[in-house]
Amino acid sequence: MDAGDWVAEVCDAAIDFENELQESAESLQVLAEGDPDEIKEAIDQFSNDAKETIDGFVKEVEAVGKPDIDGGDEVIEAIRDHADDEKKAIDDFRDDVNDLDIDDEDDFRDEVVEILSEGPDLDLRERLEDIEADEVDQLVESIDADSDCSAALFSS
């Protein structure tokens, strides 16, 4: 698929993905005042919903196909790898929270927030920029030209 058309379709999917992910994160509002069981349940729900949303986005990108550029296959592989890393980070967050002591609810909530803030900084932009193809750099520039798309796909 032509790179411009590919960016347009992937951007539409990315913006929808970002909205769905934000909806999934709404369950985490319980972090401020919930008891440990409520918080763990909310994180489990978020984990399941977010990973399903990530998988759905990857399927949409795969349905669009690869951009018709040098490195197009690598772009799709970078998106898949990034999604896998995001899902692993979500699982790690959930597992770390489940390992916390729940005796002191205030300490528990503080530790959950700390774990969340110390999560990995995953950036798809870096993966794409690591691909040795000038046309991939142009693809990144096209994504950056759409601020909503860039915000949905790149963390920086």
URBELTA-V799750 format. One record per residue. RES is the residue in one small letter. SS is DSSP state (a for helix, b for strand, c for the rest). PHI is phi in radians with two decimals (none if undefined). D_CENTER is the distance of its C-alpha to the mean C-alpha in whole Angstrom. Layout:
res=(RES,RES)
ss=(SS,SS)
phi=(PHI,PHI)
d_center=(D_CENTER,D_CENTER)
This chain:
res=(m,d,a,g,d,w,v,a,e,v,c,d,a,a,i,d,f,e,n,e,l,q,e,s,a,e,s,l,q,v,l,a,e,g,d,p,d,e,i,k,e,a,i,d,q,f,s,n,d,a,k,e,t,i,d,g,f,v,k,e,v,e,a,v,g,k,p,d,i,d,g,g,d,e,v,i,e,a,i,r,d,h,a,d,d,e,k,k,a,i,d,d,f,r,d,d,v,n,d,l,d,i,d,d,e,d,d,f,r,d,e,v,v,e,i,l,s,e,g,p,d,l,d,l,r,e,r,l,e,d,i,e,a,d,e,v,d,q,l,v,e,s,i,d,a,d,s,d,c,s,a,a,l,f,s,s)
ss=(c,c,a,a,a,a,a,a,a,a,a,a,a,a,a,a,a,a,a,a,a,a,a,a,a,a,a,a,a,a,a,a,c,c,c,a,a,a,a,a,a,a,a,a,a,a,a,a,a,a,a,a,a,a,a,a,a,a,a,a,a,a,a,a,c,c,c,c,c,c,c,a,a,a,a,a,a,a,a,a,a,a,a,a,a,a,a,a,a,a,a,a,a,a,a,a,a,a,c,c,c,c,c,c,a,a,a,a,a,a,a,a,a,a,a,a,a,c,c,c,c,c,c,a,a,a,a,a,a,c,c,c,c,a,a,a,a,a,a,a,a,a,a,a,c,c,a,a,a,a,a,a,a,c,c,c)
phi=(none,-0.88,-1.02,-1.11,-1.16,-1.07,-1.06,-1.04,-1.23,-1.18,-1.12,-1.02,-1.14,-1.17,-1.17,-1.07,-1.03,-1.06,-1.13,-1.13,-1.14,-1.12,-1.10,-1.07,-1.27,-1.03,-1.12,-1.42,-1.07,-1.19,-1.01,-1.18,-2.38,-1.26,-1.44,-0.94,-1.14,-1.12,-1.14,-1.08,-1.11,-1.12,-1.19,-1.06,-1.10,-1.03,-1.00,-1.11,-1.14,-1.14,-1.15,-1.13,-1.13,-1.08,-1.06,-1.11,-1.12,-1.06,-1.10,-1.12,-1.10,-1.10,-1.20,-1.13,1.70,-1.51,-1.21,-1.44,-2.47,-1.09,1.57,-1.02,-1.08,-1.19,-1.11,-1.11,-1.11,-1.11,-1.14,-1.07,-1.10,-1.09,-1.07,-1.06,-1.15,-1.11,-1.14,-1.13,-1.09,-1.15,-1.09,-1.08,-1.04,-1.03,-1.12,-1.08,-1.16,-1.14,-1.47,-1.28,-1.30,-1.84,-1.09,-1.90,-1.08,-1.14,-1.08,-1.02,-1.07,-1.07,-1.19,-1.09,-1.09,-1.11,-1.05,-1.09,-1.28,-1.65,-1.07,-1.15,-1.71,-1.62,-2.39,-1.08,-0.95,-1.04,-1.06,-1.19,-1.20,-1.33,-1.32,-1.45,-2.67,-1.02,-1.17,-1.20,-1.05,-1.16,-1.10,-1.06,-1.09,-1.13,-1.13,-1.08,-1.15,-1.86,-1.06,-1.16,-1.17,-1.04,-1.13,-1.33,-1.62,-2.04,-1.49,-2.17)
d_center=(24,25,22,23,23,20,18,19,18,14,14,15,13,10,12,12,9,8,11,11,8,10,13,12,12,15,16,16,19,21,20,23,26,25,27,25,25,24,21,20,21,18,15,16,16,12,12,13,12,8,9,11,9,7,10,12,10,11,14,14,14,16,19,19,20,20,21,25,24,25,22,21,20,18,16,15,15,13,10,11,11,8,6,9,9,5,8,10,9,9,13,14,13,15,18,19,19,21,23,24,28,28,32,31,29,28,28,25,23,24,22,19,18,19,17,14,15,16,12,11,10,8,9,9,12,14,13,15,18,19,20,24,24,25,24,20,21,22,19,17,20,20,16,17,20,18,17,15,13,13,11,8,8,9,9,13)
